[in-house]
Amino acid sequence: MADASRLPIRMLHDRVLVSLEREGGDRRSGGGILIPATASVGKRLSWAEVVAAGPAVRQVQVGDSVLFDPEERSEVELHGKDYVLLRERDLHAVAARRVEDEGTGLYL
């Protein structure tokens, strides 16, 4: 995870800055089958890690994993690394240890 305190940016309002967990490319199914990057099976959401959040963000924190639609994103480069800028309302789910403590798991 990138150290958010070292990023030369301050998030405003309900904006969330995320770092993609993995870029496109081949992936494996749960059963171990290799799925090539060229295979398309409908709309696929992506997971990313929150590296910075604005003051109006209520449901996610730095370090959380979030699920979002990669077609609805704005990219920014900071210190040679690409990040994605999203609004909190564009997130579909959050996965974090503190969420598990509340007993309901992922929020979809």
C-alpha positions as CSV (number, residue, x, y, z in Angstrom):
1,M,0.0,0.0,0.0
2,A,1.2,3.5,-0.7
3,D,1.7,5.7,2.3
4,A,-1.1,8.3,2.0
5,S,0.8,10.8,4.1
6,R,3.5,11.0,1.5
7,L,1.2,11.6,-1.5
8,P,1.3,15.3,-2.6
9,I,-2.5,15.5,-2.6
10,R,-5.4,16.3,-0.2
11,M,-8.7,14.7,-1.1
12,L,-11.8,16.9,-1.0
13,H,-15.5,16.2,-0.3
14,D,-16.5,12.6,-1.0
15,R,-13.5,11.7,-3.2
16,V,-11.6,8.5,-2.7
17,L,-8.2,7.8,-4.2
18,V,-7.5,4.1,-4.9
19,S,-4.6,2.0,-6.1
20,L,-5.6,-1.0,-8.3
21,E,-4.7,-4.3,-6.7
22,R,-3.9,-5.7,-10.1
23,E,-4.0,-4.5,-13.6
24,G,-5.6,-6.3,-16.5
25,G,-4.1,-9.5,-17.8
26,D,-4.6,-13.2,-17.4
27,R,-6.3,-14.3,-14.2
28,R,-7.3,-17.6,-12.7
29,S,-10.8,-18.8,-11.8
30,G,-11.5,-20.2,-8.3
31,G,-11.0,-23.7,-9.8
32,G,-7.6,-22.8,-11.2
33,I,-8.6,-22.4,-14.8
34,L,-6.5,-19.7,-16.6
35,I,-8.7,-17.0,-18.2
36,P,-6.9,-14.9,-20.8
37,A,-7.1,-11.2,-20.7
38,T,-8.9,-11.2,-24.1
39,A,-11.8,-13.2,-22.7
40,S,-14.8,-11.0,-22.0
41,V,-17.8,-12.3,-20.1
42,G,-19.9,-9.2,-19.5
43,K,-19.2,-6.3,-17.2
44,R,-16.5,-7.0,-14.6
45,L,-16.0,-4.9,-11.5
46,S,-12.5,-4.3,-10.1
47,W,-11.0,-4.3,-6.6
48,A,-8.7,-1.6,-5.4
49,E,-7.1,-0.4,-2.1
50,V,-8.0,3.0,-0.7
51,V,-4.9,5.2,-0.3
52,A,-6.6,8.5,0.5
53,A,-10.1,9.7,1.3
54,G,-11.8,13.1,1.5
55,P,-13.3,14.5,4.7
56,A,-16.9,13.7,3.7
57,V,-16.2,10.0,3.1
58,R,-18.2,8.0,5.6
59,Q,-18.1,4.3,4.8
60,V,-14.5,3.6,3.8
61,Q,-11.1,4.2,5.3
62,V,-7.5,4.2,4.1
63,G,-6.4,0.6,3.7
64,D,-9.9,-0.8,2.8
65,S,-10.4,-2.8,-0.3
66,V,-13.3,-1.5,-2.4
67,L,-15.2,-2.7,-5.5
68,F,-15.9,-0.3,-8.3
69,D,-16.8,-0.2,-12.0
70,P,-13.5,0.3,-14.0
71,E,-15.4,1.9,-16.8
72,E,-16.4,4.8,-14.6
73,R,-13.1,6.1,-13.4
74,S,-10.7,9.0,-13.6
75,E,-7.0,8.2,-13.5
76,V,-4.2,10.4,-12.0
77,E,-0.4,9.8,-11.8
78,L,1.5,10.7,-8.7
79,H,5.2,10.1,-8.3
80,G,5.1,7.8,-11.3
81,K,2.3,5.6,-10.1
82,D,-1.2,5.5,-11.4
83,Y,-4.2,5.9,-9.1
84,V,-7.9,6.0,-9.7
85,L,-10.1,8.9,-8.4
86,L,-13.7,8.0,-7.5
87,R,-16.6,9.4,-5.6
88,E,-17.7,7.4,-2.6
89,R,-21.1,6.8,-4.1
90,D,-19.5,5.1,-7.1
91,L,-18.2,2.3,-4.9
92,H,-20.2,-0.9,-4.9
93,A,-18.7,-2.7,-1.8
94,V,-16.1,-2.5,0.9
95,A,-14.0,-5.3,2.4
96,A,-12.2,-4.5,5.6
97,R,-11.4,-6.3,8.9
98,R,-13.5,-3.8,10.8
99,V,-16.5,-4.7,8.6
100,E,-16.2,-8.3,9.5
101,D,-16.4,-7.4,13.2
102,E,-19.9,-5.9,12.6
103,G,-21.0,-9.4,11.5
104,T,-22.4,-8.9,8.0
105,G,-19.2,-9.1,5.9
106,L,-19.1,-7.4,2.5
107,Y,-21.6,-4.6,1.9
108,L,-23.1,-4.8,-1.6
